């Protein structure tokens, strides 16, 4: 049996503080246990929680494969509207003083053997360097990862999820229900089946992972029932939001086009608007994960951003 706790039932952790950016957090990070709420030792006598700057974090970008799609029409785009049919598939490791979190698990390492592979729909998948090897280059193993958070459960984001069944899985309630229910399309349960018995935190909206506003999961459903994006407060290049599949091509964002295979088109459009508003309010930049040209310009692990 997995041990699951619900975000809305958390005891507020002593380290939770007012977010650096007003309105950033909708839910506080906390421990999966009962007990009385505790105030930090340095809290003012008025009962207000003292504000604090987020802890410094490092962000590593891993190459977790590529996709070359055969038909941009599936993304509601015409061939002459896109500059490339290639989609990057990155994974990200966030290091925080309180732990490590992997965001997205890419295409399965097993695809490295015999790459490239052509799917029935014509999409070509390629894995040249395994995620396990890139972790090893940093002197890490999957057991060193405290939290696993996937933008959603599609095969190109959950490909190595089983490697992290020893981590605490952070997942939106509708995504968890779909993953182990009647999910259709690009859900491949064999890729994440081991997570069913992992320690799991069920989320019902936004979630401050480390309790200080430095790394915040934001609910953005529509592409899948419980799709989510990730805010990371970096010093250089500044705060960013990792898009998951809110957008695939930059043209999806420019033209506000929703892929034909999304779970809910109307919900996707609402999430797009909410994330764009968040970007405007915070000054964060959006990293479209599948944007091949933008991804090629990023420094890859073992280099990092902080």
Protein Blocks (a to p, Z undefined) as FASTA:
>chain_A
ZZdddfklpccdfklccdfbghkambdcddddeddddddfklcfkopacddddddddddd
ddebdcddfblklnopafklpfbfcdcddddddddfkbccdehjbjafklmgopacddfk
opacddfbdfklmmmmnopafklpmbacdfblcfklmmmmmmmmmbccdddfklmmmmmm
mbghjacfklmmmmmmgccdddebjddfkonopaccdddehjbmkbccdddddfbgcjad
dekjmbmbfmlmmnopacfkbmblmlmmmmmmmmmmmmmmnopacddfklmklmmmpccd
fbdcZZ
